[in-house]
Amino acid sequence: MDLKHFLAQSDTVGQLLFGLLITMSMASWFFIVLKAWRYRVAGRHSEQFLHRFWNAASLNDVAQSLRQHPSNEPFAHLTYHAITATRHHAAHGAHRLHEAGSATEFLTRAMRRVIDEETTKLEWGLTALASIASTAPFVGLFGTVWGVYHALIGIGNNGLGTLDQIAGPVGEALIMTGLGLAVAIPAVLAYNDCSRNNRLVLAKLDAFAHDLFAFLTTGATVPTQSGG
């Protein structure tokens, strides 16, 4: 009832601020649910690909499988482009600027581009979560200040200055601060969790890229590899 009464008594600015906080909350939970689902699906697909990769008979089998079943999974994406870059340089050499350098340099650049692309994909949505987490409390606080101001103006105009007449309108105005915190806290927790997951995925991808690079350039994996 307090919320309904607060909205009914609010002016256009107060209602717009309330609507903004609701929109920010919906956007925040959209990113939270979507990224949680993506991490879960991507993690399962990554495990499946790595198992197939390290148990494949040869790189030809891996390359053929990736051609027949293209995948946007980070490890499969990196492997496909790494194999393609190695074979392209071996077959055509360096005839253009982006192909300049030795085969290992060309492979390194190709793998780095893929890792940068995957980093960009993983960071999708984090800017929005960070922005919501940092601005929602201030939007709520501004809504409270605005509501308190108008509540006090109304009390002054009516000539009512008793505690019971002040507590109600001011308490209703504090709803905006509470709503701002309710929007910001899940966004902060989600941002920190997503950042941690991104670091773990990129660390594993970088380690896999090191092993894949060694395999493509020397024909042997790094001795410390434990994925197979």
MODELLER restraints for C-alpha pairs under 7 A, 6 or more apart:
rsr = mdl.restraints
at = mdl.atoms
rsr.add(forms.Gaussian(group=physical.xy_distance, feature=features.Distance(at['CA:2:A'], at['CA:172:A']), mean=5.98, stdev=0.5))
rsr.add(forms.Gaussian(group=physical.xy_distance, feature=features.Distance(at['CA:3:A'], at['CA:172:A']), mean=6.77, stdev=0.5))
rsr.add(forms.Gaussian(group=physical.xy_distance, feature=features.Distance(at['CA:6:A'], at['CA:172:A']), mean=5.74, stdev=0.5))
rsr.add(forms.Gaussian(group=physical.xy_distance, feature=features.Distance(at['CA:7:A'], at['CA:15:A']), mean=6.42, stdev=0.5))
rsr.add(forms.Gaussian(group=physical.xy_distance, feature=features.Distance(at['CA:14:A'], at['CA:143:A']), mean=5.97, stdev=0.5))
rsr.add(forms.Gaussian(group=physical.xy_distance, feature=features.Distance(at['CA:14:A'], at['CA:146:A']), mean=6.96, stdev=0.5))
rsr.add(forms.Gaussian(group=physical.xy_distance, feature=features.Distance(at['CA:14:A'], at['CA:147:A']), mean=6.85, stdev=0.5))
rsr.add(forms.Gaussian(group=physical.xy_distance, feature=features.Distance(at['CA:17:A'], at['CA:139:A']), mean=6.87, stdev=0.5))
rsr.add(forms.Gaussian(group=physical.xy_distance, feature=features.Distance(at['CA:17:A'], at['CA:143:A']), mean=6.19, stdev=0.5))
rsr.add(forms.Gaussian(group=physical.xy_distance, feature=features.Distance(at['CA:21:A'], at['CA:136:A']), mean=6.73, stdev=0.5))
rsr.add(forms.Gaussian(group=physical.xy_distance, feature=features.Distance(at['CA:21:A'], at['CA:180:A']), mean=6.60, stdev=0.5))
rsr.add(forms.Gaussian(group=physical.xy_distance, feature=features.Distance(at['CA:24:A'], at['CA:132:A']), mean=6.40, stdev=0.5))
rsr.add(forms.Gaussian(group=physical.xy_distance, feature=features.Distance(at['CA:25:A'], at['CA:183:A']), mean=5.18, stdev=0.5))
rsr.add(forms.Gaussian(group=physical.xy_distance, feature=features.Distance(at['CA:28:A'], at['CA:129:A']), mean=6.07, stdev=0.5))
rsr.add(forms.Gaussian(group=physical.xy_distance, feature=features.Distance(at['CA:28:A'], at['CA:187:A']), mean=6.03, stdev=0.5))
rsr.add(forms.Gaussian(group=physical.xy_distance, feature=features.Distance(at['CA:31:A'], at['CA:125:A']), mean=6.27, stdev=0.5))
rsr.add(forms.Gaussian(group=physical.xy_distance, feature=features.Distance(at['CA:32:A'], at['CA:190:A']), mean=6.25, stdev=0.5))
rsr.add(forms.Gaussian(group=physical.xy_distance, feature=features.Distance(at['CA:42:A'], at['CA:73:A']), mean=6.40, stdev=0.5))
rsr.add(forms.Gaussian(group=physical.xy_distance, feature=features.Distance(at['CA:45:A'], at['CA:73:A']), mean=6.72, stdev=0.5))
rsr.add(forms.Gaussian(group=physical.xy_distance, feature=features.Distance(at['CA:46:A'], at['CA:73:A']), mean=6.47, stdev=0.5))
rsr.add(forms.Gaussian(group=physical.xy_distance, feature=features.Distance(at['CA:46:A'], at['CA:75:A']), mean=6.44, stdev=0.5))
rsr.add(forms.Gaussian(group=physical.xy_distance, feature=features.Distance(at['CA:49:A'], at['CA:76:A']), mean=6.67, stdev=0.5))
rsr.add(forms.Gaussian(group=physical.xy_distance, feature=features.Distance(at['CA:51:A'], at['CA:228:A']), mean=6.76, stdev=0.5))
rsr.add(forms.Gaussian(group=physical.xy_distance, feature=features.Distance(at['CA:53:A'], at['CA:62:A']), mean=6.42, stdev=0.5))
rsr.add(forms.Gaussian(group=physical.xy_distance, feature=features.Distance(at['CA:54:A'], at['CA:227:A']), mean=6.98, stdev=0.5))
rsr.add(forms.Gaussian(group=physical.xy_distance, feature=features.Distance(at['CA:54:A'], at['CA:228:A']), mean=4.85, stdev=0.5))
rsr.add(forms.Gaussian(group=physical.xy_distance, feature=features.Distance(at['CA:55:A'], at['CA:228:A']), mean=6.76, stdev=0.5))
rsr.add(forms.Gaussian(group=physical.xy_distance, feature=features.Distance(at['CA:56:A'], at['CA:62:A']), mean=6.57, stdev=0.5))
rsr.add(forms.Gaussian(group=physical.xy_distance, feature=features.Distance(at['CA:63:A'], at['CA:80:A']), mean=6.56, stdev=0.5))
rsr.add(forms.Gaussian(group=physical.xy_distance, feature=features.Distance(at['CA:66:A'], at['CA:80:A']), mean=6.56, stdev=0.5))
rsr.add(forms.Gaussian(group=physical.xy_distance, feature=features.Distance(at['CA:71:A'], at['CA:77:A']), mean=6.46, stdev=0.5))
rsr.add(forms.Gaussian(group=physical.xy_distance, feature=features.Distance(at['CA:74:A'], at['CA:118:A']), mean=6.36, stdev=0.5))
rsr.add(forms.Gaussian(group=physical.xy_distance, feature=features.Distance(at['CA:75:A'], at['CA:205:A']), mean=6.57, stdev=0.5))
rsr.add(forms.Gaussian(group=physical.xy_distance, feature=features.Distance(at['CA:78:A'], at['CA:111:A']), mean=6.41, stdev=0.5))
rsr.add(forms.Gaussian(group=physical.xy_distance, feature=features.Distance(at['CA:78:A'], at['CA:114:A']), mean=5.91, stdev=0.5))
rsr.add(forms.Gaussian(group=physical.xy_distance, feature=features.Distance(at['CA:81:A'], at['CA:110:A']), mean=6.97, stdev=0.5))
rsr.add(forms.Gaussian(group=physical.xy_distance, feature=features.Distance(at['CA:82:A'], at['CA:107:A']), mean=6.32, stdev=0.5))
rsr.add(forms.Gaussian(group=physical.xy_distance, feature=features.Distance(at['CA:82:A'], at['CA:110:A']), mean=6.56, stdev=0.5))
rsr.add(forms.Gaussian(group=physical.xy_distance, feature=features.Distance(at['CA:82:A'], at['CA:111:A']), mean=5.93, stdev=0.5))
rsr.add(forms.Gaussian(group=physical.xy_distance, feature=features.Distance(at['CA:85:A'], at['CA:107:A']), mean=5.90, stdev=0.5))
rsr.add(forms.Gaussian(group=physical.xy_distance, feature=features.Distance(at['CA:85:A'], at['CA:110:A']), mean=6.61, stdev=0.5))
rsr.add(forms.Gaussian(group=physical.xy_distance, feature=features.Distance(at['CA:86:A'], at['CA:103:A']), mean=6.89, stdev=0.5))
rsr.add(forms.Gaussian(group=physical.xy_distance, feature=features.Distance(at['CA:86:A'], at['CA:107:A']), mean=6.11, stdev=0.5))
rsr.add(forms.Gaussian(group=physical.xy_distance, feature=features.Distance(at['CA:89:A'], at['CA:103:A']), mean=6.18, stdev=0.5))
rsr.add(forms.Gaussian(group=physical.xy_distance, feature=features.Distance(at['CA:94:A'], at['CA:100:A']), mean=5.23, stdev=0.5))
rsr.add(forms.Gaussian(group=physical.xy_distance, feature=features.Distance(at['CA:99:A'], at['CA:106:A']), mean=5.99, stdev=0.5))
rsr.add(forms.Gaussian(group=physical.xy_distance, feature=features.Distance(at['CA:100:A'], at['CA:106:A']), mean=6.99, stdev=0.5))
rsr.add(forms.Gaussian(group=physical.xy_distance, feature=features.Distance(at['CA:104:A'], at['CA:217:A']), mean=6.96, stdev=0.5))
rsr.add(forms.Gaussian(group=physical.xy_distance, feature=features.Distance(at['CA:122:A'], at['CA:198:A']), mean=6.29, stdev=0.5))
rsr.add(forms.Gaussian(group=physical.xy_distance, feature=features.Distance(at['CA:126:A'], at['CA:191:A']), mean=6.26, stdev=0.5))
rsr.add(forms.Gaussian(group=physical.xy_distance, feature=features.Distance(at['CA:129:A'], at['CA:187:A']), mean=5.49, stdev=0.5))
rsr.add(forms.Gaussian(group=physical.xy_distance, feature=features.Distance(at['CA:129:A'], at['CA:191:A']), mean=6.00, stdev=0.5))
rsr.add(forms.Gaussian(group=physical.xy_distance, feature=features.Distance(at['CA:130:A'], at['CA:188:A']), mean=6.91, stdev=0.5))
rsr.add(forms.Gaussian(group=physical.xy_distance, feature=features.Distance(at['CA:130:A'], at['CA:191:A']), mean=6.45, stdev=0.5))
rsr.add(forms.Gaussian(group=physical.xy_distance, feature=features.Distance(at['CA:132:A'], at['CA:184:A']), mean=6.32, stdev=0.5))
rsr.add(forms.Gaussian(group=physical.xy_distance, feature=features.Distance(at['CA:132:A'], at['CA:187:A']), mean=6.65, stdev=0.5))
rsr.add(forms.Gaussian(group=physical.xy_distance, feature=features.Distance(at['CA:133:A'], at['CA:184:A']), mean=4.25, stdev=0.5))
rsr.add(forms.Gaussian(group=physical.xy_distance, feature=features.Distance(at['CA:133:A'], at['CA:185:A']), mean=6.77, stdev=0.5))
rsr.add(forms.Gaussian(group=physical.xy_distance, feature=features.Distance(at['CA:133:A'], at['CA:187:A']), mean=5.12, stdev=0.5))
rsr.add(forms.Gaussian(group=physical.xy_distance, feature=features.Distance(at['CA:133:A'], at['CA:188:A']), mean=5.28, stdev=0.5))
rsr.add(forms.Gaussian(group=physical.xy_distance, feature=features.Distance(at['CA:134:A'], at['CA:184:A']), mean=6.97, stdev=0.5))
rsr.add(forms.Gaussian(group=physical.xy_distance, feature=features.Distance(at['CA:136:A'], at['CA:180:A']), mean=4.88, stdev=0.5))
rsr.add(forms.Gaussian(group=physical.xy_distance, feature=features.Distance(at['CA:136:A'], at['CA:181:A']), mean=6.87, stdev=0.5))
rsr.add(forms.Gaussian(group=physical.xy_distance, feature=features.Distance(at['CA:136:A'], at['CA:183:A']), mean=6.30, stdev=0.5))
rsr.add(forms.Gaussian(group=physical.xy_distance, feature=features.Distance(at['CA:136:A'], at['CA:184:A']), mean=5.49, stdev=0.5))
rsr.add(forms.Gaussian(group=physical.xy_distance, feature=features.Distance(at['CA:137:A'], at['CA:177:A']), mean=6.59, stdev=0.5))
rsr.add(forms.Gaussian(group=physical.xy_distance, feature=features.Distance(at['CA:137:A'], at['CA:180:A']), mean=4.44, stdev=0.5))
rsr.add(forms.Gaussian(group=physical.xy_distance, feature=features.Distance(at['CA:137:A'], at['CA:181:A']), mean=5.35, stdev=0.5))
rsr.add(forms.Gaussian(group=physical.xy_distance, feature=features.Distance(at['CA:137:A'], at['CA:184:A']), mean=6.39, stdev=0.5))
rsr.add(forms.Gaussian(group=physical.xy_distance, feature=features.Distance(at['CA:139:A'], at['CA:180:A']), mean=6.52, stdev=0.5))
rsr.add(forms.Gaussian(group=physical.xy_distance, feature=features.Distance(at['CA:140:A'], at['CA:176:A']), mean=4.63, stdev=0.5))
rsr.add(forms.Gaussian(group=physical.xy_distance, feature=features.Distance(at['CA:140:A'], at['CA:177:A']), mean=4.30, stdev=0.5))
rsr.add(forms.Gaussian(group=physical.xy_distance, feature=features.Distance(at['CA:140:A'], at['CA:179:A']), mean=6.39, stdev=0.5))
rsr.add(forms.Gaussian(group=physical.xy_distance, feature=features.Distance(at['CA:140:A'], at['CA:180:A']), mean=4.32, stdev=0.5))
rsr.add(forms.Gaussian(group=physical.xy_distance, feature=features.Distance(at['CA:141:A'], at['CA:176:A']), mean=6.61, stdev=0.5))
rsr.add(forms.Gaussian(group=physical.xy_distance, feature=features.Distance(at['CA:141:A'], at['CA:177:A']), mean=4.94, stdev=0.5))
rsr.add(forms.Gaussian(group=physical.xy_distance, feature=features.Distance(at['CA:143:A'], at['CA:176:A']), mean=5.56, stdev=0.5))
rsr.add(forms.Gaussian(group=physical.xy_distance, feature=features.Distance(at['CA:144:A'], at['CA:173:A']), mean=4.80, stdev=0.5))
rsr.add(forms.Gaussian(group=physical.xy_distance, feature=features.Distance(at['CA:144:A'], at['CA:174:A']), mean=5.29, stdev=0.5))
rsr.add(forms.Gaussian(group=physical.xy_distance, feature=features.Distance(at['CA:144:A'], at['CA:176:A']), mean=5.34, stdev=0.5))
rsr.add(forms.Gaussian(group=physical.xy_distance, feature=features.Distance(at['CA:144:A'], at['CA:177:A']), mean=5.95, stdev=0.5))
rsr.add(forms.Gaussian(group=physical.xy_distance, feature=features.Distance(at['CA:147:A'], at['CA:173:A']), mean=4.91, stdev=0.5))
rsr.add(forms.Gaussian(group=physical.xy_distance, feature=features.Distance(at['CA:148:A'], at['CA:170:A']), mean=5.38, stdev=0.5))
rsr.add(forms.Gaussian(group=physical.xy_distance, feature=features.Distance(at['CA:148:A'], at['CA:173:A']), mean=5.71, stdev=0.5))
rsr.add(forms.Gaussian(group=physical.xy_distance, feature=features.Distance(at['CA:151:A'], at['CA:169:A']), mean=5.59, stdev=0.5))
rsr.add(forms.Gaussian(group=physical.xy_distance, feature=features.Distance(at['CA:151:A'], at['CA:170:A']), mean=6.63, stdev=0.5))
rsr.add(forms.Gaussian(group=physical.xy_distance, feature=features.Distance(at['CA:155:A'], at['CA:161:A']), mean=6.62, stdev=0.5))
rsr.add(forms.Gaussian(group=physical.xy_distance, feature=features.Distance(at['CA:211:A'], at['CA:221:A']), mean=5.62, stdev=0.5))
rsr.add(forms.Gaussian(group=physical.xy_distance, feature=features.Distance(at['CA:211:A'], at['CA:222:A']), mean=5.69, stdev=0.5))
rsr.add(forms.Gaussian(group=physical.xy_distance, feature=features.Distance(at['CA:214:A'], at['CA:220:A']), mean=6.41, stdev=0.5))
rsr.add(forms.Gaussian(group=physical.xy_distance, feature=features.Distance(at['CA:214:A'], at['CA:221:A']), mean=5.85, stdev=0.5))
rsr.add(forms.Gaussian(group=physical.xy_distance, feature=features.Distance(at['CA:214:A'], at['CA:222:A']), mean=6.68, stdev=0.5))
rsr.add(forms.Gaussian(group=physical.xy_distance, feature=features.Distance(at['CA:215:A'], at['CA:221:A']), mean=4.95, stdev=0.5))
